[in-house]
Amino acid sequence: MPVHVLTPQAIEAQLHTAEQLCKKRGKRLTPIRREVLELLLRQQRSLKAYELLELFRQDQPGAAPPTVYRALEFLTDEGLIHRLDAVNAWTACADAAGHPHDLLIVCTNCGAVAELSAPSLSAQLAACVEQAGFTLSGLETELQALCKKCISEGVRAKSCPQNHSV
């Protein structure tokens, strides 16, 4: 699934969907939570907490980090956003009320994110992890990559350091 550009109408529709999902679950999408979600939707890429805080402070100058972190925790718990551990950032879920997705591809240059559903790949990955004596601790797998836009701009993938065991 390619990264899609959201129109203002699509952003409003996603915010409405988020409100309906919260209401259905007996939760509240407070104005602060809604604004954090809207900021992520409008940016259409992953953002670190302090990037979000700076954007949030444009409307709420006195906002402190816990304000944003509490909103991020709620939105993550409700499946409205994704926590991207690989890049220590968050991104809006493009399809919170739709089909589940188990694969997140994150551009390590610009922060763009694509959500995919690849159950057979996830099953294979889980089996490999199990053979190594582990169990996956989450339902989503993150892959780091470069998006087509960054590749076309000449950004190169960072090479992994070679493991030189003695």
One Martini backbone bead per residue (centre of mass of N, CA, C, O) as a GRO file, in nm:
protein
  166
    1MET     BB    1   0.091   0.039   0.028
    2PRO     BB    2   0.086   0.346  -0.034
    3VAL     BB    3   0.135   0.665   0.024
    4HIS     BB    4  -0.112   0.894   0.127
    5VAL     BB    5  -0.281   1.181   0.055
    6LEU     BB    6  -0.442   1.404   0.264
    7THR     BB    7  -0.722   1.557   0.288
    8PRO     BB    8  -0.914   1.755   0.474
    9GLN     BB    9  -1.157   1.558   0.453
   10ALA     BB   10  -1.002   1.301   0.540
   11ILE     BB   11  -0.921   1.404   0.817
   12GLU     BB   12  -1.208   1.452   0.923
   13ALA     BB   13  -1.297   1.158   0.887
   14GLN     BB   14  -1.087   1.037   1.084
   15LEU     BB   15  -1.178   1.196   1.332
   16HIS     BB   16  -1.464   1.087   1.334
   17THR     BB   17  -1.389   0.791   1.362
   18ALA     BB   18  -1.240   0.823   1.630
   19GLU     BB   19  -1.482   0.924   1.791
   20GLN     BB   20  -1.662   0.673   1.742
   21LEU     BB   21  -1.474   0.461   1.863
   22CYS     BB   22  -1.460   0.581   2.145
   23LYS     BB   23  -1.760   0.583   2.207
   24LYS     BB   24  -1.802   0.273   2.167
   25ARG     BB   25  -1.571   0.222   2.410
   26GLY     BB   26  -1.608   0.450   2.639
   27LYS     BB   27  -1.445   0.694   2.528
   28ARG     BB   28  -1.238   0.998   2.507
   29LEU     BB   29  -1.191   1.259   2.268
   30THR     BB   30  -1.026   1.494   2.349
   31PRO     BB   31  -0.900   1.786   2.250
   32ILE     BB   32  -0.605   1.699   2.285
   33ARG     BB   33  -0.618   1.426   2.142
   34ARG     BB   34  -0.726   1.538   1.877
   35GLU     BB   35  -0.488   1.729   1.813
   36VAL     BB   36  -0.268   1.515   1.800
   37LEU     BB   37  -0.398   1.354   1.575
   38GLU     BB   38  -0.415   1.585   1.370
   39LEU     BB   39  -0.113   1.638   1.348
   40LEU     BB   40  -0.043   1.358   1.236
   41LEU     BB   41  -0.227   1.371   0.989
   42ARG     BB   42  -0.107   1.634   0.861
   43GLN     BB   43   0.196   1.532   0.835
   44GLN     BB   44   0.224   1.237   0.711
   45ARG     BB   45   0.417   1.132   0.950
   46SER     BB   46   0.656   1.081   1.157
   47LEU     BB   47   0.684   1.168   1.513
   48LYS     BB   48   0.821   1.311   1.764
   49ALA     BB   49   0.735   1.431   2.064
   50TYR     BB   50   0.882   1.714   2.033
   51GLU     BB   51   0.755   1.784   1.764
   52LEU     BB   52   0.467   1.782   1.867
   53LEU     BB   53   0.500   1.991   2.087
   54GLU     BB   54   0.570   2.228   1.901
   55LEU     BB   55   0.303   2.219   1.745
   56PHE     BB   56   0.113   2.241   1.994
   57ARG     BB   57   0.232   2.527   2.091
   58GLN     BB   58   0.093   2.703   1.873
   59ASP     BB   59  -0.190   2.674   2.049
   60GLN     BB   60  -0.026   2.573   2.333
   61PRO     BB   61   0.225   2.733   2.483
   62GLY     BB   62   0.214   2.576   2.787
   63ALA     BB   63   0.288   2.304   2.708
   64ALA     BB   64   0.369   1.988   2.827
   65PRO     BB   65   0.496   1.682   2.781
   66PRO     BB   66   0.270   1.514   2.933
   67THR     BB   67   0.040   1.591   2.747
   68VAL     BB   68   0.143   1.437   2.497
   69TYR     BB   69   0.203   1.158   2.623
   70ARG     BB   70  -0.088   1.095   2.712
   71ALA     BB   71  -0.212   1.110   2.430
   72LEU     BB   72  -0.034   0.892   2.299
   73GLU     BB   73  -0.119   0.661   2.482
   74PHE     BB   74  -0.417   0.660   2.415
   75LEU     BB   75  -0.397   0.637   2.101
   76THR     BB   76  -0.246   0.368   2.109
   77ASP     BB   77  -0.449   0.198   2.280
   78GLU     BB   78  -0.683   0.264   2.048
   79GLY     BB   79  -0.545   0.244   1.749
   80LEU     BB   80  -0.484   0.547   1.614
   81ILE     BB   81  -0.182   0.481   1.663
   82HIS     BB   82   0.175   0.445   1.619
   83ARG     BB   83   0.451   0.291   1.758
   84LEU     BB   84   0.794   0.361   1.664
   85ASP     BB   85   1.068   0.215   1.779
   86ALA     BB   86   1.295   0.245   1.559
   87VAL     BB   87   1.238   0.591   1.568
   88ASN     BB   88   1.093   0.721   1.806
   89ALA     BB   89   0.773   0.730   1.711
   90TRP     BB   90   0.472   0.860   1.552
   91THR     BB   91   0.160   0.749   1.388
   92ALA     BB   92  -0.102   0.747   1.204
   93CYS     BB   93  -0.375   0.563   1.145
   94ALA     BB   94  -0.513   0.500   0.830
   95ASP     BB   95  -0.710   0.232   0.951
   96ALA     BB   96  -0.867   0.202   1.239
   97ALA     BB   97  -1.158   0.067   1.114
   98GLY     BB   98  -1.024  -0.154   0.955
   99HIS     BB   99  -0.797  -0.337   0.850
  100PRO     BB  100  -0.556  -0.515   0.952
  101HIS     BB  101  -0.210  -0.455   1.043
  102ASP     BB  102   0.147  -0.598   1.052
  103LEU     BB  103   0.301  -0.376   0.868
  104LEU     BB  104   0.569  -0.138   0.900
  105ILE     BB  105   0.693   0.122   0.690
  106VAL     BB  106   0.995   0.315   0.742
  107CYS     BB  107   1.133   0.611   0.671
  108THR     BB  108   1.462   0.710   0.762
  109ASN     BB  109   1.438   1.008   0.646
  110CYS     BB  110   1.112   1.129   0.651
  111GLY     BB  111   0.882   0.925   0.803
  112ALA     BB  112   0.732   0.760   0.632
  113VAL     BB  113   0.425   0.549   0.619
  114ALA     BB  114   0.339   0.203   0.579
  115GLU     BB  115   0.051  -0.008   0.566
  116LEU     BB  116   0.035  -0.366   0.610
  117SER     BB  117  -0.091  -0.686   0.497
  118ALA     BB  118   0.102  -0.996   0.607
  119PRO     BB  119   0.026  -1.288   0.734
  120SER     BB  120   0.233  -1.488   0.611
  121LEU     BB  121   0.485  -1.332   0.693
  122SER     BB  122   0.423  -1.323   0.997
  123ALA     BB  123   0.421  -1.629   1.036
  124GLN     BB  124   0.713  -1.676   0.946
  125LEU     BB  125   0.843  -1.492   1.153
  126ALA     BB  126   0.734  -1.633   1.405
  127ALA     BB  127   0.871  -1.905   1.344
  128CYS     BB  128   1.164  -1.802   1.348
  129VAL     BB  129   1.157  -1.689   1.633
  130GLU     BB  130   1.084  -1.958   1.770
  131GLN     BB  131   1.341  -2.115   1.676
  132ALA     BB  132   1.517  -1.901   1.855
  133GLY     BB  133   1.343  -1.882   2.141
  134PHE     BB  134   1.100  -1.690   2.070
  135THR     BB  135   0.849  -1.425   2.115
  136LEU     BB  136   0.642  -1.220   2.002
  137SER     BB  137   0.535  -0.895   2.149
  138GLY     BB  138   0.386  -0.823   1.875
  139LEU     BB  139   0.169  -0.748   1.588
  140GLU     BB  140   0.397  -0.561   1.482
  141THR     BB  141   0.611  -0.483   1.207
  142GLU     BB  142   0.918  -0.321   1.151
  143LEU     BB  143   1.045  -0.141   0.869
  144GLN     BB  144   1.335  -0.023   0.725
  145ALA     BB  145   1.339   0.246   0.479
  146LEU     BB  146   1.301   0.381   0.152
  147CYS     BB  147   1.141   0.594  -0.023
  148LYS     BB  148   1.084   0.700  -0.339
  149LYS     BB  149   1.139   0.999  -0.291
  150CYS     BB  150   1.420   0.968  -0.158
  151ILE     BB  151   1.550   0.812  -0.387
  152SER     BB  152   1.499   1.036  -0.608
  153GLU     BB  153   1.687   1.238  -0.419
  154GLY     BB  154   1.951   1.044  -0.340
  155VAL     BB  155   1.908   0.870  -0.111
  156ARG     BB  156   2.087   0.662   0.106
  157ALA     BB  157   2.153   0.383   0.244
  158LYS     BB  158   2.257   0.267   0.530
  159SER     BB  159   2.516   0.096   0.629
  160CYS     BB  160   2.610  -0.184   0.775
  161PRO     BB  161   2.800  -0.301   0.997
  162GLN     BB  162   3.038  -0.518   1.024
  163ASN     BB  163   3.078  -0.844   1.151
  164HIS     BB  164   3.385  -0.894   1.337
  165SER     BB  165   3.470  -1.184   1.439
  166VAL     BB  166   3.716  -1.363   1.649
   0.00000   0.00000   0.00000
